[in-house]
Amino acid sequence: ATLTVTCGSAQKTISISGVGAETSSNEYYISPSGNDQTGDGSFENPWYNIQYAVNQAVAGDVIICRGGTYSPNMRDSSGKTTVRIRKSGTAEQPYTIRAYDGETPVFDFAATQLLADKSMVGVRGFEITGDWWHIYGLTITHAGDNGIKLEGSHNIIERCVFCYNLDSGLQLGFGHVFSESGFGSSNDGTHCSYNTVIDCDSYRNCDFDSNYGSDADGFACKMHNGIGNRFIRCRAWENSDDAWDLYETDFSVVLVECWAWGSGRPENHLWVKDYLSGSASFSGNGNGIKMGGNGTGGSSKGKHEAWNCVAFNCDKTGSVKGFDQNSHGGGEKLVGCLAFGCGYDFMYERASANSEYYNNVCIGRQEIAGGTDSNNALGSPTDKGWQNNVVYGVSMDDYIDLSEETAKGPRGVDGSMPANFARLKAGRPQINAGLDLAVPYTDEFSFLLQPIYGSARDLGPYEYTSNSSSTPLQQIFTYENSDKLLLLNTNGSQELTAKVSTAKIGNVVLEIYNMQGQQMLMRELGVLSADRDYYYPVNVSMLPAGVYVCRVHTPTGVMSAKFAR
């Protein structure tokens, strides 16, 4: 077997060997120059339609999409071109759809929208009702409704872009009346559950009815979602309604390091009038991160969380909000968030003992009705805001860069956000003024954990790091389980060997991080049998000299070990 190691623009394929059973899986290719009738799905003779490849695949298979533009034209029995993903994989054998390395596949549904009778307006791009799918690196545009509507569970949507769709770019959940889903009268938490959206962007999506713009969000997890859904390192900008909408939720939703801005600007959505007949007026709300809202049962449910998120320039009117409770009664937890340039930066008008606010920065107006707060920052004192251990006098001048241009800049090769945005300047009052609270999911995504520099955590989403060394207030890489990891040939070698054993059969992933938490390498090692030793040589010659952490994810946990290069 082979393992492809990527570090920045460098790539090397090496051989790996091990003791234990191998699993069989197929790789299928599609290409804009492919053909469903004459192709066989190979690299040399690919198919064209993603739906055709999905129909052929079985659990564990990988569908690789070559770069270029696709106009999906495979129709179902109703005549629709929606790519329907209904089959399910397993934890051990998930399905994968991914971009070919270094290329960008664009699924453009515009040709169907522009039919003379507009019959495809209102037709989604992708509809995923299956479980255990990993979608990586796709751009989805000009769908007649959602770019992706996700109703399945245990799915990963990663490094995808959603733009110029005629409803929310990516929407999780069902319909306004859950019983119409066919799963009973209410969601018990197992439907549309444990989905992860990571490193995705969604912009300039807008719905098309006579009051156009009132529904399309960048990301939506609404209308009876299940448990365990999360958004990590995602951006949403210039969408017609809200950047995020958690309206009518049934369970908690978590956002970590997500950015939202520029919602509800009518000048960005004039293109939608091409799909309308008769007169129409723009009705987008224009909020940033809407954390709930009243629904069929009287209120949405779940305690939603936002960690290290930024909402800004949601300024359609003086009442538009950056972080918005929207009368949600289930409570919320906001930690390390920053807001500025909105009608209200934070609006939590409904008192709830289940609400918590720590380490946040509000430069403009806010209204906080109640809850628990400590160690937050405000531009000026207010009797409608946080009251405990507040830092006053913060301003936009405290930051290196708060421009929209920088916020929408290119991501790092590891998917990280643009480097200078929302980063503190030296000597600002937010530095060393916060509480040390553990960010969720760092056991899975260590890049989310920011070491503390100085005497305490800083306020806002990012630590000030210049000319500092981190303190050991948060220790990482200390996980213990019954699995075993031993690194051989370390201390400066150009190749190390990872000796891995796991107590439970399942898929294993190897990652390498630098000491700043930046992911330098990530590859699946495949399915390992239990209680056997596997040896994986890994070429690390492309890594700069320094100390690194090798992390191995197994079905029972995460193992980590340091090595020097």
C-alpha positions, 0 to 999 in steps of 0.5 A, spaced: 500 500 500 502 507 499 501 513 503 501 520 500 504 525 504 503 532 503 506 538 506 505 545 503 506 544 496 510 538 497 508 531 496 511 524 496 508 517 495 511 512 500 510 505 501 507 502 507 507 495 510 503 492 516 501 486 519 493 484 519 487 484 514 486 489 508 479 491 506 478 492 499 475 499 496 474 502 489 476 509 487 472 512 481 473 518 477 469 523 474 471 528 469 468 534 465 471 530 459 468 524 462 462 520 459 457 515 463 456 511 457 463 509 454 467 510 461 468 505 466 470 510 472 477 509 471 483 515 471 484 514 464 476 513 462 472 517 467 465 518 468 461 525 467 455 525 472 457 525 480 450 521 480 452 516 476 458 515 480 454 515 487 450 509 484 455 505 482 459 506 489 459 501 495 461 503 502 468 504 503 469 507 496 472 513 494 469 518 488 475 522 486 472 529 482 477 532 477 477 539 476 473 543 472 466 545 471 460 540 471 453 541 469 449 535 472 444 533 467 443 526 470 435 526 471 431 522 476 424 519 475 421 526 476 426 529 471 430 533 477 437 534 476 438 533 484 444 529 486 441 524 491 445 521 496 441 516 499 445 510 501 449 509 507 456 507 509 459 505 516 464 508 521 469 503 518 467 504 511 464 511 509 463 513 502 468 519 500 467 524 495 473 528 494 477 533 489 483 530 486 489 533 489 490 540 487 484 541 483 477 544 484 471 541 481 465 546 480 458 543 480 454 549 476 447 547 476 446 554 472 444 550 465 438 547 469 436 554 472 436 557 465 431 553 462 425 557 458 420 555 463 424 555 469 422 548 471 429 547 475 428 553 479 427 550 486 431 544 485 436 543 490 443 541 488 445 535 492 440 532 497 444 527 502 439 523 506 445 517 507 449 517 513 457 516 513 459 520 507 465 525 507 464 530 502 471 534 500 473 540 496 467 541 492 464 548 489 457 548 488 453 554 485 447 556 482 443 550 485 435 552 484 435 551 492 440 549 497 447 547 494 446 541 499 440 539 503 443 534 509 438 530 512 443 524 514 448 523 520 455 522 521 457 526 515 463 530 514 462 536 509 470 539 508 473 544 504 467 546 500 464 552 497 457 554 496 455 560 492 450 564 488 445 558 490 437 560 490 437 558 497 441 557 503 448 554 501 448 548 506 442 547 510 441 541 515 435 539 518 428 537 515 421 541 514 417 546 518 413 540 520 417 534 522 412 529 522 412 530 514 419 527 514 417 520 515 420 519 522 415 520 527 412 526 530 418 529 533 426 528 532 429 523 538 436 526 536 438 520 531 436 524 525 440 529 522 445 528 527 453 528 529 454 532 522 461 536 522 462 542 517 469 544 517 473 549 513 467 551 508 465 558 505 458 560 503 457 567 500 452 570 496 446 565 496 439 568 495 432 565 495 428 567 489 420 568 491 417 575 491 419 577 497 426 575 495 432 574 500 428 572 506 430 565 507 437 564 504 443 563 509 450 562 508 449 556 513 443 553 516 442 548 521 434 549 523 427 545 523 428 539 527 436 537 527 438 532 531 444 532 536 451 533 535 452 538 529 457 542 529 461 548 524 468 549 525 472 554 522 467 556 517 466 563 513 459 566 511 459 572 508 454 577 503 448 572 504 441 575 503 438 573 510 443 571 515 450 568 515 448 562 520 441 560 522 439 556 527 431 557 527 427 552 530 432 547 532 431 541 536 438 540 539 444 544 541 448 546 535 456 548 536 460 553 532 467 554 533 472 559 530 467 561 525 466 568 521 460 572 519 459 578 515 455 583 510 449 579 510 442 582 507 445 587 502 440 588 497 446 590 492 449 583 492 443 580 490 440 583 484 442 577 479 436 573 483 431 578 479 433 574 473 429 568 476 423 572 478 417 574 474 413 580 476 415 585 481 419 583 487 422 587 493 428 585 497 427 582 504 433 579 507 434 580 515 441 581 514 443 578 521 450 574 523 449 568 527 442 567 529 442 562 535 435 560 535 428 562 534 421 561 535 418 555 532 412 551 531 412 549 538 413 556 541 421 556 541 427 552 539 430 548 543 438 546 545 443 550 548 447 553 542 454 555 543 459 559 539 467 559 541 472 564 538 467 566 533 467 573 529 460 577 527 461 584 524 459 589 519 452 586 519 449 593 518 443 593 513 439 597 519 440 599 526 437 593 529 440 588 525 445 583 529 451 580 529 450 575 534 442 574 535 438 570 540 432 571 536 428 570 542 431 563 543 429 560 550 434 554 550 440 558 552 447 559 549 454 559 551 459 564 548 466 564 549 471 568 546 467 571 541 468 578 537 463 583 534 463 590 531 460 594 526 453 591 527 446 595 529 447 591 535 453 587 536 450 582 541 442 582 542 440 577 547 434 580 549 430 574 553 433 572 560 435 565 561 439 562 567 442 558 562 446 563 558 453 564 559 458 569 556 465 569 557 472 572 554 467 576 549 469 583 546 463 587 544 466 594 540 459 597 539 452 596 542 449 590 546 443 588 549 444 582 554 437 581 559 441 576 563 445 570 565 452 568 567 457 573 565 465 574 567 471 577 563 468 580 557 470 587 554 466 593 552 467 599 548 463 603 553 459 602 560 452 600 559 446 598 564 444 593 558 450 589 558 455 585 561 457 587 568 462 582 571 469 583 571 468 588 564 474 591 561 472 598 558 475 602 552 476 597 547 476 599 540 477 597 532 484 600 533 486 594 538 486 590 532 491 589 526 486 588 521 478 588 521 477 589 513 472 585 509 477 584 504 482 580 509 477 576 512 475 573 505 482 572 503 485 565 501 485 560 507 492 557 509 494 550 505 491 547 512 485 550 511 486 555 516 483 562 516 487 568 514 492 570 518 492 577 520 484 578 521 482 579 528 489 579 531 490 583 537 496 589 537 501 589 542 499 592 549 491 592 548 487 591 554 484 585 552 491 581 553 491 577 559 484 579 561 480 572 560 479 566 563 482 559 561 476 555 558 477 549 554 475 549 547 471 543 545 473 538 540 481 539 541 481 532 542 479 531 534 482 538 532 488 540 535 489 546 531 483 549 535 487 549 541 491 556 542 496 556 547 496 561 552 501 567 552 503 571 558 499 570 564 492 569 562 488 568 556 486 574 552 479 576 550 476 575 543 478 569 538 485 569 538 491 570 542 496 575 542 503 571 540 508 576 538 515 575 542 512 571 547 512 563 549 506 559 551 505 558 558 503 551 560 496 553 563 493 548 557 496 541 556 495 538 550 497 531 547 495 527 554 490 522 552 490 515 554 487 509 552 488 502 550 491 503 544 499 503 543 503 508 539 511 508 538 515 512 534 521 510 531 527 513 528 526 520 531 530 525 533 532 529 526 531 523 522 528 524 515 523 518 516 520 516 522 516 509 523 509 509 527 508 503 530 501 502 531 496 498 534 489 498 536 484 495 541 478 495 536 478 494 529 476 500 525 479 506 520 485 509 523 488 516 521 495 519 522 496 527 523 502 531 524 502 538 527 507 543 529 507 546 536 503 552 534 497 547 532 498 547 525 496 541 521 502 539 517 500 532 514 493 528 515 492 521 511 488 515 512 492 509 514 486 504 512 482 499 517 486 496 522 485 489 525 485 489 533 491 487 537 496 487 531 502 491 530 502 495 524 509 499 522 508 505 518 514 509 515 513 516 514 517 521 510 518 527 514 524 530 510 520 536 507 518 538 514 522 544 517 527 543 523 523 543 529 519 539 534 512 536 532 506 531 534 504 525 531 497 524 532 493 517 531 486 517 531 483 510 532 476 507 533 477 508 541 481 514 542 487 519 540 494 517 541 499 522 541 507 522 541 512 528 540 518 527 535 524 532 533 525 533 526 
